[in-house]
Amino acid sequence: MSLNIRDMKRRTALEMFEHESVFKVIFDVRVPGVLVPDNWMKAEPTVINLDVGRGLMIPVPDFVIDKDGIAGTFSFNHVFFYCRIPWDAVNALAVVDDFAVGWQKLGAQPAAESKPAPVRRFKVIEGGG
C-alpha cells in the first residue's frame, strides 16, 4: 500500500513527536490555510520554521498532529497565538544538525510564482510513492 505525501508527513511528525523533545517544522507561509501571526505571514523569506514538541519552554497543551496538519497555541514573545500549518505547506521536518526529512520538491507548489528561499542547514531526503 502506497502512502500519499500528506500521510508520510503526518507519520513522520508523529514519530518525531514521540522520539524527540523538540523538532522544527519548516513551512511556506504562502500556502492557503496557514495561520500564524501577521508578522510571520509577511516574513521574508517566506519559508520559515517553528519549533514544536514536548520539550518547549512554554508548553502547547492543545498541540495536535492530525490528517490536516499541525496546530496549537504557541507563545511568540509571551503572546499566545493559535497556529495552523496544513501538510501542503510543510517543506521539511527536522531535528537541527541531526536528522531531517524533506518534501521541498514533492509537496504542494508555492502559492506565488517566486522561487521559495532555500532551507539551509538541513539534509533533505526525498521519497514518495
C-alpha positions as a printed Julia matrix, in Angstrom:
129×3 Matrix{Float64}:
  0.0    0.0    0.0
  1.41   3.33  -1.05
  1.22   6.34   1.28
  0.46   9.76  -0.09
  2.79  12.63   0.78
  0.46  14.11   3.44
  0.32  10.76   5.24
  4.12  10.47   5.07
  4.49  13.91   6.62
  1.93  13.13   9.34
  3.53   9.82  10.24
  7.0   11.36  10.33
  5.78  14.21  12.56
  4.11  11.75  14.92
  7.3    9.69  15.11
  9.43  12.78  15.75
  6.99  13.94  18.44
  7.29  10.57  20.14
 11.1   10.36  19.99
 12.33  13.98  20.08
 11.67  16.62  22.73
 11.7   19.44  20.13
 11.78  19.45  16.34
 11.35  22.04  13.61
  8.53  22.37  11.13
  9.8   24.24   8.06
  6.91  25.61   6.04
  5.84  28.15   3.42
  3.52  30.85   4.78
  2.11  31.5    1.27
  0.22  28.2    1.1
 -3.54  28.58   1.7
 -4.66  27.52   5.16
 -1.52  28.62   7.03
 -2.42  30.56  10.16
  0.48  32.23  12.0
  1.0   35.72  13.47
  0.75  38.57  10.93
  4.45  39.41  11.12
  5.27  35.81  10.1
  2.8   35.97   7.2
  4.7   38.98   5.86
  8.16  37.49   6.55
 10.98  37.32   4.05
 12.0   34.67   3.3
  8.56  33.07   3.11
  9.89  29.66   4.15
 10.2   29.77   7.92
 10.39  27.33  10.81
  8.57  26.77  14.06
  9.84  24.72  17.0
  7.3   22.15  18.18
  7.3   19.25  20.61
  7.02  18.19  24.23
 10.21  19.96  25.32
  9.33  23.59  24.6
  9.99  26.11  27.39
  6.35  27.19  27.19
  4.18  24.09  26.67
  1.49  23.9   23.98
 -1.33  21.97  25.71
 -3.59  21.99  22.62
 -0.83  20.79  20.24
 -2.18  18.39  17.63
 -0.81  16.43  14.7
 -3.67  15.15  12.56
 -4.73  14.39   8.98
 -4.95  18.13   8.2
 -1.59  19.26   9.58
 -0.06  20.64  12.76
 -1.87  23.06  15.06
 -1.7   24.55  18.53
 -1.46  27.75  20.54
  2.18  28.85  20.6
  3.89  31.65  22.51
  5.55  34.39  20.48
  7.42  36.62  22.97
  4.86  35.55  25.59
  1.91  36.49  23.35
 -0.18  33.41  22.59
 -1.42  32.74  19.06
 -3.29  29.74  17.63
 -1.33  28.44  14.62
 -2.36  26.03  11.91
  0.08  24.59   9.36
 -1.51  22.32   6.73
  0.59  19.47   5.34
  0.69  21.1    1.9
  2.68  23.98   3.45
  5.24  21.74   5.18
  8.54  21.54   3.31
 10.52  19.66   5.97
 10.53  18.31   9.5
 13.9   18.43  11.19
 15.94  17.93  14.3
 18.68  20.51  13.79
 22.05  19.14  12.62
 20.94  15.58  13.25
 18.08  14.26  11.13
 15.75  15.76   8.54
 13.06  14.55   6.2
 12.03  16.93   3.43
  9.35  17.37   0.84
 10.53  20.55  -0.88
 10.0   19.1   -4.38
  7.13  16.75  -3.61
  4.78  18.98  -1.62
  2.28  21.5   -2.93
  3.52  24.13  -5.31
  4.21  27.55  -3.74
  1.25  29.91  -3.77
  3.29  32.62  -5.5
  5.27  32.44  -8.72
  8.54  33.37  -6.99
 11.0   30.64  -6.14
 10.98  29.77  -2.42
 14.07  30.6   -0.41
 16.33  27.6    0.18
 16.12  25.94   3.56
 19.68  25.84   4.88
 21.5   23.52   7.31
 19.21  20.57   6.76
 19.82  17.41   4.82
 16.82  16.73   2.59
 15.75  13.17   1.92
 13.28  12.82  -0.92
 10.85  10.0   -1.3
  7.31   9.18  -2.11
  5.09   6.63  -3.56
